[in-house]
C-alpha cells in the first residue's frame, strides 16, 4: 500500500498556487530578460515591518531600513552581467537576471526561492514535486546569494532538490562546505574556518589571551562561536565571556541584550579585546551605546562589518577604541566606479532599489554627508516622490557618495560569482545551442561550475573540492585621519601558510602599537618563570612561579620549565637559559697548586742538597753508619720520585698521568720504606743481646732480597691494577655547576691494597725502629725512623676520611698534601739529624768520637749483661765481646788495617787469662 502511494505521488502535481501570486512588479526587485536566467538574493533592506508582534496571515511583510552597501552589491551583479553580455565570452547568448530583496529575513528569501524553482514558461507559477528532477526546467539556471549564512542555508536546502547551483558572495559559515548536506552550494569567499583561524592567530601574535566574543543567535553566530572557540584554544587564548544577540533587528529584546553586554564588558575590566561576529545593524546599535558609556576597547571585526561605511561614519566612533578587521580580498573596481558615475542614465522602471534610492536621496539631500546614510536608512517609506533625471544626476554625483559606501571585498566577491557562472555557461554553450531554454539542466551547470577555471583579468580562480574559493583575507585597520575614520590595509593573510604578510613599515608600527595593549587575565610570566594554574577554570588565569635550579624557561607564559642537561649544563633559580658547565681541574695556575708545586720543588731541592752533603762526606762515620752511600742514594732517589709524582696530580688529567701518578708513588714509596725497614732490622740485629732473637734476626736479615721482594709485591699489585682496572680520565658531573675532570681510580680495591701494603711495611718498620730507639744519640736513626713512621701514620689516617668527603677539583690536592707530609716527615727524620751532625757537630763526626761513643754505650750495656769485651771492626761493623769475669772491660785493636785508639785497659791475649772472642755481629746503623 505504501509503495502504491509513493508511485502515485511521483506522478501527481501536489504543489500549485490556489490563487495568482503577487506580480513581479510587487515582488521582484530587479529583472532583465535573457537566454540564461540567473537569480539573485540580496538583503537590500535590513528588516521587515509588521504591525503585530506575531503575524496572523502568511504573507510577505513590508521592508524597511534601506542598506546602501547591499544596494551596491546588487548593482555589482547587474554591472557584471552586463559586462559579460557586452563581451565576447558568450557570443549570441544573453544572461538575464531576477534579483529579489530578502529583507534580511528567511521567509522572504524562501518565497523568492519558490519563484526560482517554479516551472519555466508556465502560465501559473507552480513548483512540481517529482521523484527525479533531471528533466525539470525551472525559471532560472543558478542563484547568486544570499549574503547572510542563515538565509543561505535555508535557501540551499530548497535548491538542493533540483541541484540548482547556488553561488554565495558573503556566506562564510563553515558547515556550508559540507557537500553531503549542501551539494549544490559554492561560494567565492573563504569559510569561517579560515577567518576564525586568522583571528585566533592575530590575537595570539599580539600577545592577548583574555578576550570576549559577541555573536548572533543564528546558524552563522553559533557556528562561528564554535569554530573560533576551537581555534582560540589551539592558540592558548581564553574567552572570558560569550554574549549572544538576537539574530534579527525586529526582535524587541535586542536593546536589552546590548545593554547587558555592555555591562559585562565594563565588569570584565581585564578584557580589552572583543571579537565581534555580528551583522551591521547589530554593530551599529552596539557602538552607539558604547560611545555613550565611554567604552574603549580593541574590536576584532568579522568580514560582515569590517568595512561597513555605515558604521565607520557613526559620530565619534573613534571613541570606541581600535578596530582591526578581516575582509575579503579586493579586485579591480575601476569599471564599477565608472558604472556608478553614470548610474543616473540607467532606466529605473525595472529597478525598484535604484528608484527607491533616488527618492530617499532626494528626500535627504538637505542633510550633511555624515548624517546622509542614517537619513536614507531610517527615512519612512511614505510620501516619497520621484524626481526627474537632472535632479537625480545631481544627487548621484554629489561627492561621489555611493563610491564611499562601497565595500571592495564584497563587491569583488559578487563579481567573481557572476564570472564563475558566465565561464561555466560558456563551457556548456560551446557544444550546445544556449539560445534555447532547454539547452542544459541546472545540475549540468553545477557540474561545469565545479570544474570551471575563470579569471577577473588579473588572477585565475577555481573552486576547491568543498566548493570554496579560498582567495584569502585582507587585514584592515580603522584609522582616524583629519577627524574622520578611514580603512587602511594592514596586511594580507595567506590561508595556505597561515601567515600574515605585512607590506609596509607603517603597518608594522600599527602592529607594534596593538601589542602594547594588554588583554590578559594574569600578568605574563617572564622568562625564568612558569605558569602555576589557580582554581579558575581558565588556563589563562594563573600565578607565576620561579623555575627551580637546573630548570629554565626562555619564553613568556611557559606552562612548565625545561630541564637542563645536567651532565653538561646548569641553571640557577629563575633562569631563562642554561649555562654550560665549566670544566675544572687542579690547574697549574691555581694558587693552591702553585703552593703545592713549590713545596714539591723544595723537597726535591732538599733531596739534592742532602745527596750533595752525603757525597762530600762519604767517609765520615755518620754517612757510613747510615748504611753507606748506596742505600742513602736509593732512599734519596725514592724521595725524589715521591716529590716528582705530585706533579702528575696537577694539570689537566690525561690517561697517562692518571695511570702514572699512583703507580709511581706506590712503587717509589714502597722502595723507600723497604730500605728503611732493612736499616731498622740491621739496627735491631746489631744491638740485640738476646741470643734467641739474635739468631732469628740473623736468619731474616737479607738486605737485597728484603728490598727486592718487598718492592716486587707492590710492583705486582700495581701491574694487576693497570691491567685489570686501570685508572682513566672521567668527567664528574655530579656537582651542580661544574664538570670536574678527574682521574677515576678504576678500582678502589686496588688503591686500598696498594696503600694498605705500604702501611703494613711502615708498621713493621715502626716496630723494629721502636725497639732500637735507645741507641747513641748522635748516631741513632731508629728513634727518628720511629718519628717518621708516626708522621706517616697520622697523615694517612687523616687522609682517609678527608679524601672520602672531599669533592671538586681540590681532591687531588688532598692526596698531594698527604704525600708531601709523609715524604717530608720521613726525609726530615731520616736525614736532617745526620746533616745537622755533619754540618754543625763536626767534632762528633770523627772516628775517635764514634769509637768513644760506642765504648760508652757498650759499658752501659755491660752492667746488665756482664759484658767483658767488645771489639769493633769499623770497616766491617764487627764487635767482639767476652762476658767472662776477670777480663778487662774492652780492648780496641787493629782489624783489617784500621787504625785503633789505645786503651788504658788492654786485655791480655793469653790462654791463662781466659779471654774469648764472641761471634761477630754486623751493624749497619747505630
C-alpha positions in Angstrom: 0.0 0.0 0.0 2.8 2.4 0.9 4.6 1.6 -2.3 1.4 2.4 -4.3 1.1 5.8 -2.5 4.7 6.7 -3.4 4.2 5.8 -7.1 1.1 7.8 -7.3 2.7 10.7 -5.6 5.6 10.8 -8.0 3.3 11.4 -10.9 0.9 13.9 -9.4 1.4 17.6 -9.1 0.9 18.3 -5.5 2.1 21.9 -5.3 0.1 24.5 -7.2 -0.9 28.0 -6.5 -4.5 28.3 -5.4 -4.6 31.9 -6.4 -2.5 34.2 -8.5 0.8 35.1 -6.9 2.0 38.6 -6.4 3.1 40.1 -9.7 6.8 40.5 -10.3 6.3 44.2 -10.1 5.3 43.7 -6.4 7.9 41.1 -5.5 10.9 41.2 -7.9 13.4 43.9 -7.1 15.3 44.0 -10.4 14.7 41.9 -13.6 16.1 41.7 -17.1 15.3 39.0 -19.7 17.9 36.7 -21.2 18.5 33.3 -22.7 20.0 32.0 -19.4 18.4 33.4 -16.3 20.3 33.9 -13.1 18.6 34.6 -9.8 19.9 36.9 -7.1 19.2 37.3 -3.4 20.3 40.5 -1.6 19.2 41.9 1.7 18.6 45.4 0.3 16.6 46.3 3.4 17.8 45.4 6.9 14.5 44.4 8.4 10.8 43.6 7.8 8.0 45.7 9.3 5.0 44.2 11.0 2.1 45.9 12.8 1.7 43.0 15.1 4.2 41.0 17.2 3.1 37.8 15.6 1.7 37.9 12.0 -1.7 36.2 11.7 -1.5 35.7 7.9 1.3 34.0 5.9 2.1 37.0 3.7 5.3 38.8 2.9 5.7 41.8 5.2 6.9 45.2 4.1 10.6 46.0 4.4 12.4 49.0 6.0 15.9 50.2 6.5 17.5 50.8 3.1 21.0 49.3 3.1 23.2 51.3 0.7 26.1 48.8 0.8 23.9 45.9 -0.2 22.2 48.0 -2.8 25.7 48.5 -4.3 26.2 44.7 -4.3 23.0 44.4 -6.3 24.4 46.9 -8.7 27.6 45.0 -8.9 25.7 41.9 -10.0 23.9 43.8 -12.7 27.1 45.5 -13.9 29.0 42.2 -14.0 26.2 40.5 -16.1 26.1 43.4 -18.5 29.9 43.3 -18.8 29.6 39.7 -19.8 26.8 40.4 -22.2 28.8 43.1 -23.8 31.9 40.9 -24.1 32.8 38.0 -26.4 32.6 35.5 -23.6 29.1 34.3 -24.6 28.6 35.2 -28.3 24.9 35.2 -29.2 23.8 34.3 -25.7 22.5 36.8 -23.2 22.4 36.4 -19.5 19.3 37.6 -17.8 18.6 38.1 -14.1 15.9 38.2 -11.5 17.0 39.8 -8.2 14.9 39.7 -5.0 15.2 41.6 -1.8 15.3 39.2 1.2 14.9 42.0 3.7 17.3 40.1 5.9 14.5 37.5 6.6 14.5 33.8 5.8 10.8 33.9 4.9 11.2 36.5 2.2 14.2 34.5 0.8 12.2 31.3 0.8 9.4 33.0 -1.2 11.9 34.1 -3.8 13.4 30.6 -4.0 9.9 29.2 -4.8 9.9 31.6 -7.7 13.3 30.3 -8.8 12.2 26.7 -8.6 8.8 27.3 -10.4 8.5 25.7 -13.7 9.7 27.6 -16.8 7.3 29.1 -19.3 4.2 28.2 -17.2 1.2 30.4 -17.1 0.8 29.6 -13.4 3.8 29.8 -11.1 4.0 26.2 -9.8 6.6 24.0 -8.3 6.0 20.4 -9.2 7.0 17.6 -6.9 8.9 14.9 -8.8 11.0 11.9 -7.9 13.6 12.9 -10.5 14.2 16.4 -11.5 16.8 15.6 -14.1 14.5 16.9 -16.9 12.8 19.6 -14.9 13.2 23.1 -16.3 13.0 25.8 -13.6 12.7 29.6 -14.2 16.4 30.2 -13.5 19.6 28.2 -14.0 21.5 29.4 -11.0 21.2 31.7 -8.0 23.7 34.2 -6.6 23.3 34.8 -2.9 22.5 35.2 -0.3 24.8 37.3 1.8 23.9 36.1 5.3 24.6 32.4 6.2 21.3 31.9 8.0 19.3 32.8 4.8 21.8 30.9 2.5 21.4 27.7 4.4 17.6 27.8 4.2 17.7 28.6 0.5 20.3 26.0 -0.2 18.2 23.2 1.3 15.5 24.0 -1.2 17.8 24.4 -4.2 19.3 21.0 -3.4 16.0 19.5 -4.6 16.9 20.3 -8.2 20.7 20.6 -7.7 20.4 24.2 -8.8 23.8 26.0 -8.5 23.9 28.5 -5.7 27.0 30.8 -5.6 27.2 32.9 -2.4 29.2 36.1 -2.3 29.2 36.5 1.5 28.0 33.4 3.4 31.0 32.1 5.3 29.7 29.6 7.8 31.9 26.6 7.8 29.1 24.0 7.6 28.3 25.1 4.1 31.5 23.4 2.9 29.8 20.0 3.7 28.9 18.7 0.3 26.7 15.9 1.7 24.3 18.4 3.2 24.8 21.2 0.7 25.8 19.6 -2.6 24.8 22.5 -4.9 26.4 25.3 -2.8 29.5 27.1 -3.8 31.0 30.5 -2.7 33.5 33.0 -3.8 34.8 33.7 -0.3 36.7 31.5 2.3 34.8 29.8 5.0 34.8 31.0 8.6 37.2 28.2 9.4 40.0 30.3 7.9 38.6 33.6 9.3 38.5 32.3 12.9 41.9 30.7 12.5 43.3 34.0 11.3 41.6 35.9 14.2 43.0 33.5 16.8 46.4 33.7 15.2 46.3 37.6 15.2 45.2 37.6 18.9 48.0 35.2 19.9 50.5 37.1 17.8 49.5 40.3 19.5 50.1 38.8 23.0 46.4 38.7 24.1 44.9 35.7 25.8 41.9 37.1 27.7 39.1 38.2 25.3 35.4 38.4 24.9 33.2 37.4 21.9 29.8 38.6 20.7 27.8 36.7 18.2 24.2 36.4 16.8 21.7 33.8 17.8 21.6 32.1 14.4 23.5 29.4 12.5 26.1 31.9 11.5 26.8 33.2 15.0 26.6 29.8 16.7 28.9 28.1 14.2 31.3 31.0 14.2 31.4 30.9 18.0 32.1 27.1 18.0 34.8 27.3 15.4 36.5 30.3 17.0 36.5 28.6 20.4 38.4 25.7 19.0 40.9 27.9 17.2 41.3 30.1 20.3 42.1 27.1 22.5 44.6 25.9 19.9 46.4 29.3 20.3 46.2 29.4 24.1 43.6 32.1 24.0 40.8 32.1 26.7 37.3 33.5 26.3 36.2 35.5 29.3 32.6 35.9 28.2 30.3 35.0 25.3 27.4 37.3 24.5 24.7 36.4 22.0 22.4 38.9 20.3 19.0 38.1 18.7 19.6 37.4 15.0 17.1 39.9 13.6 16.7 43.5 14.2 12.9 43.2 14.5 13.4 41.4 17.8 12.4 43.8 20.6 14.9 42.3 23.0 18.0 43.4 21.1 18.4 46.7 23.1 18.1 44.7 26.3 20.9 42.4 25.2 23.1 45.3 24.0 22.8 46.9 27.5 23.6 43.6 29.2 26.6 43.0 27.0 28.0 46.5 27.7 27.6 45.8 31.5 29.5 42.6 31.1 32.3 44.4 29.1 32.6 47.1 31.9 32.7 44.4 34.6 35.4 42.4 32.9 38.0 45.2 33.2 40.9 43.0 32.1 39.3 42.2 28.8 40.4 44.8 26.3 39.9 42.8 23.1 36.5 41.7 21.9 35.8 39.6 18.8 32.5 40.6 17.1 30.6 38.2 14.8 27.5 40.4 14.2 25.6 42.0 11.4 25.9 45.6 10.5 22.8 46.8 12.3 23.8 44.9 15.5 27.2 46.6 15.5 25.6 50.0 14.7 23.4 49.7 17.8 26.3 48.3 20.0 28.7 51.1 19.1 26.3 53.9 19.6 25.6 52.6 23.1 29.4 52.0 23.7 30.2 55.6 22.7 27.7 56.9 25.3 29.3 54.8 28.0 32.9 55.7 27.0 33.9 52.1 26.4 37.3 51.9 24.8 38.5 48.5 23.6 40.1 46.7 20.7 37.4 45.3 18.5 38.2 42.4 16.1 35.7 42.7 13.2 34.4 39.9 11.1 34.0 40.3 7.3 30.3 41.2 7.9 31.1 44.7 9.0 34.8 45.3 9.0 34.5 47.8 6.0 30.9 49.0 6.6 30.8 52.7 5.9 27.5 52.9 7.8 29.4 52.1 11.0 32.6 54.0 10.2 30.5 57.2 9.8 28.9 56.9 13.3 29.6 60.2 15.0 32.5 60.0 17.5 33.1 56.4 16.5 36.8 56.9 17.2 36.0 56.9 20.9 35.2 53.1 20.9 38.9 52.4 20.6 40.7 50.5 17.8 39.1 48.3 15.2 41.0 45.6 13.4 39.0 43.6 10.9 39.1 40.9 8.2 37.7 41.5 4.8 37.7 39.6 1.5 40.4 40.3 -1.0 39.6 43.2 -3.2 39.9 43.3 -7.0 40.0 45.9 -9.7 36.8 48.0 -9.2 37.6 50.8 -11.7 34.9 49.7 -14.2 32.4 49.5 -11.4 33.4 53.0 -10.2 32.7 54.3 -13.7 29.4 52.5 -13.7 28.3 54.3 -10.5 29.2 57.6 -12.0 26.8 57.0 -14.9 24.1 55.3 -12.9 21.6 58.1 -13.4 21.5 57.1 -17.1 20.1 53.6 -16.4 16.3 53.2 -16.5 14.6 52.9 -13.2 11.4 51.2 -14.4 12.5 47.6 -13.7 14.9 48.5 -10.9 13.0 49.2 -7.7 16.0 49.6 -5.4 17.5 52.2 -7.7 14.2 54.0 -7.9 13.8 53.9 -4.1 17.4 55.0 -3.5 17.0 58.1 -5.8 13.8 59.1 -3.9 15.4 58.6 -0.5 18.5 60.5 -1.6 16.3 63.4 -2.8 14.4 63.4 0.5 17.6 63.5 2.5 19.7 65.9 0.3 19.3 68.7 2.9 21.2 66.5 5.4 25.0 66.8 5.7 27.2 64.0 4.5 27.9 62.5 7.9 24.1 62.0 8.6 23.1 61.2 5.0 23.3 57.4 5.2 21.5 57.4 8.5 18.7 59.5 7.0 18.4 57.2 4.0 18.3 54.1 6.2 15.7 55.5 8.6 13.5 57.6 6.4 9.9 56.4 6.3 8.7 54.9 3.0 5.5 57.1 2.9 5.4 60.3 0.9 8.5 59.5 -1.2 8.4 61.4 -4.5 10.3 60.6 -7.7 12.3 63.4 -9.3 13.4 64.0 -12.9 16.7 62.7 -14.3 18.5 66.0 -13.9 17.8 66.1 -10.2 18.9 62.5 -9.9 22.1 63.2 -11.8 22.9 65.9 -9.3 22.2 63.6 -6.4 24.3 60.7 -7.8 27.2 62.9 -8.5 27.1 64.6 -5.0 30.5 64.0 -3.5 30.7 60.6 -5.2 28.5 59.4 -2.3 27.9 55.8 -3.4 31.5 55.1 -4.0 32.4 55.9 -0.4 29.9 53.2 0.7 31.4 50.6 -1.5 32.8 47.5 0.3 35.5 46.4 -2.1 35.8 42.9 -0.8 32.1 42.1 -1.1 31.8 43.8 -4.5 34.7 41.8 -5.8 33.1 38.6 -4.5 29.8 39.4 -6.3 31.8 40.0 -9.5 33.6 36.6 -9.1 30.3 34.8 -8.6 28.9 36.2 -11.9 32.2 35.5 -13.7 32.2 31.9 -12.4 28.6 31.4 -13.8 29.5 33.1 -17.1 32.5 30.9 -17.7 30.6 27.7 -16.7 27.8 28.7 -19.2 30.4 29.3 -21.8 31.8 25.8 -21.3 28.3 24.3 -21.8 27.4 26.5 -24.7 30.4 25.6 -26.7 28.7 22.4 -27.8 25.0 23.4 -27.3 22.6 26.0 -28.5 22.1 28.1 -25.4 19.6 30.3 -27.1 17.1 27.5 -26.4 15.9 27.4 -22.8 16.3 23.6 -22.6 19.9 23.6 -23.7 21.1 22.3 -20.4 19.8 21.4 -17.0 20.7 23.1 -13.7 22.6 20.0 -12.5 24.7 20.1 -15.6 25.5 23.7 -15.0 26.5 22.7 -11.4 28.9 20.0 -12.7 30.5 22.6 -15.1 30.7 25.2 -12.4 32.7 22.9 -10.0 35.3 22.3 -12.7 35.5 25.8 -14.2 38.6 28.0 -14.2 37.9 31.7 -14.6 39.7 35.0 -14.4 38.9 38.5 -13.3 41.5 39.9 -15.8 44.5 39.6 -13.3 44.1 36.4 -11.4 42.9 32.9 -12.1 40.4 31.2 -9.8 38.7 27.8 -9.4 36.6 26.2 -6.7 38.1 23.6 -4.4 36.5 20.2 -3.6 34.4 21.9 -0.9 33.1 24.5 -3.4 35.0 27.3 -1.7 37.2 30.0 -3.3 40.0 30.5 -0.9 41.2 33.9 -2.0 42.5 34.9 1.4 41.8 37.9 3.6 43.0 41.5 3.9 43.6 42.7 7.4 42.3 46.2 7.8 42.6 48.9 10.5 40.3 51.8 11.3 42.4 54.9 11.4 41.4 58.5 12.2 42.5 60.9 9.5 41.6 64.6 9.7 38.8 63.9 12.2 37.3 61.1 10.0 37.7 57.3 10.2 39.3 55.6 7.2 40.0 52.0 6.5 43.7 51.1 6.0 45.0 47.8 4.8 47.5 46.5 7.4 48.4 43.1 6.0 47.4 40.1 3.9 46.5 36.7 5.4 47.8 33.7 3.5 45.4 30.9 4.1 47.7 28.1 2.9 50.7 29.0 5.1 48.7 30.6 8.0 50.9 33.7 8.0 50.4 37.5 7.9 52.2 39.3 5.1 53.0 42.9 6.1 53.7 45.1 3.2 55.0 48.4 4.6 56.6 50.0 7.6 53.5 51.9 8.6 51.5 48.8 9.2 54.4 47.3 11.2 54.1 50.3 13.5 50.4 49.7 13.9 51.1 46.1 14.9 53.6 47.3 17.5 51.0 49.6 18.9 48.5 46.8 19.2 50.9 44.6 21.1 51.3 47.3 23.7 47.7 46.9 24.6 47.2 44.4 27.4 44.3 41.9 27.4 45.3 39.2 29.9 43.7 37.5 32.8 47.1 37.4 34.6 50.3 39.2 34.3 52.5 37.4 32.0 55.3 35.2 33.4 58.6 36.5 32.3 61.4 34.1 31.1 62.7 32.3 34.1 59.2 31.7 35.4 56.4 29.3 34.7 52.7 29.4 35.0 51.0 27.9 38.1 47.3 27.4 37.5 44.8 28.6 40.0 41.4 27.4 40.8 39.9 29.2 37.8 38.5 27.1 35.0 40.5 29.1 32.5 44.1 28.2 31.8 44.9 31.9 31.1 44.4 32.7 34.8 47.4 31.7 36.7 50.2 32.7 39.0 53.9 32.9 38.2 56.5 30.7 39.9 60.2 30.8 39.5 61.9 27.9 37.8 63.9 25.7 40.2 67.6 25.1 39.9 68.7 23.4 36.7 65.5 24.4 35.0 64.8 27.3 32.7 62.1 29.0 30.6 63.1 31.1 27.7 59.7 32.5 26.7 56.9 34.3 28.4 54.0 32.4 29.8 55.5 29.0 29.6 53.4 26.2 31.1 56.5 24.5 32.6 60.2 25.0 33.0 62.5 23.0 30.8 65.2 20.8 32.3 68.8 21.5 31.5 71.1 18.7 30.5 72.5 18.0 34.0 75.7 16.5 32.5 76.8 19.5 30.6 74.7 22.5 31.6 73.2 24.1 34.7 70.9 26.9 35.6 70.3 29.0 38.8 66.9 29.6 40.2 64.6 31.7 37.9 66.9 31.3 34.9 65.9 32.0 31.3 68.7 29.9 29.8 71.1 27.0 30.7 74.7 27.8 31.2 77.4 25.4 30.0 79.2 23.9 33.0 82.8 25.0 33.4 85.4 22.2 33.2 87.6 22.4 36.3 90.6 20.6 37.4 93.6 21.4 39.6 95.3 23.7 37.2 98.9 24.9 37.4 97.7 28.4 37.6 95.7 27.7 40.8 97.2 29.3 43.9 97.0 26.1 45.9 98.6 24.1 43.0 101.4 26.7 42.9 102.0 26.3 46.6 102.0 22.5 46.4 104.3 22.6 43.4 106.6 24.9 45.3 106.7 22.5 48.3 107.4 19.6 45.9 110.3 21.6 44.3 111.5 22.5 47.7 111.5 18.8 48.7 113.4 17.9 45.5 115.9 20.7 46.3 116.4 19.3 49.8 116.9 15.8 48.4 119.6 17.0 46.0 121.2 19.1 48.8 121.3 16.1 51.1 122.7 14.0 48.3 125.5 16.5 47.8 126.2 16.7 51.5 126.4 13.0 51.9 128.6 12.7 48.8 131.1 15.2 50.1 131.2 13.5 53.5 131.3 10.0 52.1 134.0 8.6 54.6 132.6 10.1 57.7 131.2 7.8 60.4 127.7 9.4 60.1 127.4 8.5 56.5 128.9 5.1 57.0 126.6 4.4 59.9 123.6 5.2 57.6 124.2 2.1 55.6 126.6 3.5 53.1 126.2 5.8 50.2 124.3 3.3 48.0 121.5 2.8 50.5 121.3 6.6 51.1 121.2 7.2 47.3 118.4 4.7 46.9 116.3 6.3 49.7 117.0 9.8 48.4 116.1 8.8 44.9 112.8 7.4 46.2 112.1 10.6 47.9 112.9 12.4 44.7 110.3 10.3 42.8 107.8 10.8 45.5 108.1 14.6 45.3 108.0 14.4 41.5 104.9 12.2 41.5 102.9 15.1 42.9 103.3 16.9 39.5 101.1 14.2 37.9 98.3 15.2 40.2 98.3 18.8 38.9 97.1 19.9 35.4 94.5 18.6 33.1 94.2 14.8 33.7 95.3 12.5 30.9 95.1 8.8 30.8 98.9 8.6 31.0 99.1 10.8 34.1 96.2 9.0 35.8 98.0 5.7 35.4 101.4 7.0 36.3 100.8 9.1 39.4 99.5 6.3 41.7 101.9 3.6 40.5 104.9 5.9 40.6 104.1 7.0 44.1 103.2 3.4 45.2 106.4 1.8 43.9 108.8 4.5 44.9 107.4 4.9 48.4 107.4 1.1 48.9 111.1 1.0 47.9 111.8 3.8 50.3 110.0 2.0 53.2 111.7 -1.3 52.2 115.2 0.3 52.5 114.3 1.9 55.9 112.8 -1.5 57.0 116.1 -3.1 56.1 118.0 -0.5 58.1 115.7 -0.9 61.1 116.2 -4.6 61.0 120.0 -4.2 60.9 119.9 -1.8 63.9 117.9 -4.3 65.9 120.3 -7.1 64.9 123.4 -5.0 65.9 122.3 -4.2 69.4 120.2 -7.1 70.4 121.8 -9.1 73.2 119.1 -11.7 73.3 120.7 -14.9 71.8 117.4 -16.3 70.6 116.3 -13.0 69.0 119.7 -12.5 67.5 119.7 -15.9 65.9 116.3 -15.2 64.4 117.2 -11.8 63.1 120.4 -13.2 61.6 118.3 -15.6 59.5 115.9 -12.8 58.4 118.5 -10.3 57.6 119.0 -10.5 53.9 119.2 -6.8 52.7 118.9 -7.2 48.9 116.2 -10.0 48.9 114.2 -8.0 51.5 114.2 -4.8 49.4 113.6 -6.6 46.1 110.8 -8.8 47.5 109.0 -6.0 49.4 109.2 -3.7 46.4 108.3 -6.6 44.0 105.0 -7.3 45.8 104.0 -3.6 45.2 105.0 -3.8 41.5 102.8 -6.9 41.1 99.9 -5.1 42.8 100.3 -2.0 40.6 100.7 -4.1 37.4 97.5 -6.1 38.1 95.8 -2.8 38.8 96.9 -1.3 35.4 95.9 -4.5 33.5 92.6 -5.3 35.1 91.1 -1.9 36.0 93.5 0.9 35.1 92.8 4.5 36.2 91.3 6.7 33.4 90.1 10.3 32.9 86.5 10.8 33.9 84.1 13.8 33.8 82.4 14.1 37.2 79.1 15.8 36.5 77.6 15.3 40.0 78.3 18.8 41.0 75.7 21.4 40.0 77.6 24.0 38.1 81.0 22.5 37.1 82.3 19.4 35.4 85.3 18.1 37.4 87.8 16.5 35.1 89.4 13.9 37.3 91.2 10.6 37.4 88.8 7.7 38.1 90.9 5.2 40.0 89.5 2.2 38.2 89.4 0.0 41.2 89.1 1.3 44.8 90.1 -2.2 46.0 93.4 -1.9 44.1 94.1 1.6 45.5 93.3 0.4 49.0 95.5 -2.7 48.5 98.4 -0.5 47.4 98.1 1.9 50.2 97.4 -0.9 52.7 100.6 -2.7 51.7 102.7 0.4 52.2 101.0 0.9 55.6 101.9 -2.7 56.5 105.6 -2.3 55.7 105.6 1.0 57.6 104.1 -0.7 60.6 106.7 -3.4 60.6 109.4 -0.8 60.2 107.9 1.2 63.1 108.1 -1.9 65.4 111.7 -2.6 64.5 112.7 1.0 64.9 110.9 1.4 68.2 113.0 -1.4 69.7 116.2 0.4 68.7 115.2 3.8 69.8 117.7 4.0 72.7 120.9 3.8 70.6 123.5 6.5 71.0 122.0 9.9 70.3 124.3 11.3 67.7 124.1 8.2 65.5 120.6 7.0 66.4 118.4 6.5 63.3 115.9 4.2 65.0 114.4 6.9 67.1 113.9 9.2 64.1 112.6 6.4 61.9 110.0 5.9 64.6 109.0 9.5 64.5 108.9 9.4 60.7 106.6 6.4 60.7 104.3 8.1 63.2 104.1 11.1 61.0 103.3 8.8 58.1 100.5 7.1 60.0 99.0 10.3 61.2 99.0 11.7 57.7 97.4 8.8 56.0 94.9 8.0 58.8 93.8 11.7 58.5 93.8 11.3 54.7 91.2 8.6 54.5 88.1 10.5 55.9 89.2 13.7 54.3 89.6 12.1 50.9 86.3 10.3 51.2 84.4 13.5 52.0 86.1 15.9 49.6 84.6 16.8 46.2 85.7 19.0 43.4 88.9 19.9 41.8 90.8 20.1 45.0 90.5 16.3 45.6 93.9 15.6 44.1 95.4 18.4 46.3 94.4 16.3 49.4 96.5 13.4 48.1 99.4 15.7 47.2 99.3 17.1 50.7 99.4 13.7 52.4 102.2 12.6 50.1 104.2 15.7 50.9 103.6 15.4 54.7 104.6 11.7 54.8 107.5 12.3 52.4 108.8 15.4 54.3 108.3 13.5 57.6 110.4 10.5 56.7 113.0 12.6 54.8 113.5 15.0 57.7 113.5 12.3 60.4 115.9 10.2 58.4 118.5 12.7 57.1 118.1 16.0 58.8 119.7 14.8 62.2 122.7 13.4 60.3 123.0 16.5 58.2 122.9 18.5 61.4 125.8 16.4 62.8 127.8 16.7 59.6 127.3 20.5 59.3 127.2 21.7 62.9 128.8 19.0 65.1 131.8 18.0 63.1 133.7 17.2 66.2 131.4 14.3 66.8 131.7 13.0 63.2 135.2 11.5 63.7 136.4 8.0 64.2 137.6 8.6 67.7 134.4 10.3 68.7 132.5 7.5 67.1 134.5 4.8 69.0 134.3 6.6 72.2 130.5 6.8 71.9 130.3 3.1 71.1 132.6 2.3 74.1 130.4 4.3 76.4 127.2 2.6 75.1 128.9 -0.8 75.5 130.0 -0.2 79.1 126.5 0.9 79.9 125.1 -2.3 78.4 127.7 -4.5 80.2 126.3 -3.6 83.6 123.3 -5.7 82.8 124.9 -8.3 80.6 128.3 -8.6 82.4 130.0 -7.6 79.2 133.7 -8.2 79.3 134.9 -7.5 75.9 133.8 -5.5 72.8 135.8 -5.3 69.7 134.7 -3.4 66.6 135.8 -3.7 63.1 134.9 -0.2 62.0 135.2 -1.1 58.4 133.0 -4.2 58.6 131.0 -3.2 61.6 132.2 -6.1 63.8 132.2 -6.1 67.6 133.6 -8.9 69.8 132.6 -9.3 73.5 133.7 -11.5 76.3 131.5 -11.7 79.3 133.8 -13.8 81.5 134.8 -12.4 84.9 138.3 -11.1 85.3 138.6 -9.9 81.7 139.3 -6.2 81.0 136.2 -4.2 80.0 137.2 -3.6 76.5 140.1 -3.7 74.1 140.3 -1.9 70.7 142.6 -3.5 68.2 143.6 -3.2 64.7 141.4 -5.1 62.3 141.9 -5.3 58.6 144.1 -2.3 58.5 142.0 0.0 60.7 144.0 2.3 63.0 142.6 2.0 66.5 142.9 4.1 69.6 144.9 2.6 72.5 143.0 1.9 75.7 144.4 2.0 79.2 142.8 -1.3 79.8 144.2 -3.8 77.3 143.1 -7.3 77.5 145.9 -9.8 77.7 145.6 -12.3 74.8 146.8 -15.4 76.5 145.1 -18.5 77.4 145.9 -18.1 81.1 143.6 -15.1 81.4 140.8 -16.9 79.6 139.8 -14.1 77.2 137.5 -15.3 74.4 136.1 -13.7 71.2 132.3 -13.8 70.8 130.6 -14.3 67.4 130.7 -11.1 65.4 127.6 -9.2 64.5 127.3 -6.9 61.5 125.9 -3.5 62.3 124.7 -1.2 59.6 123.4 1.6 61.7 123.7 2.9 65.2 
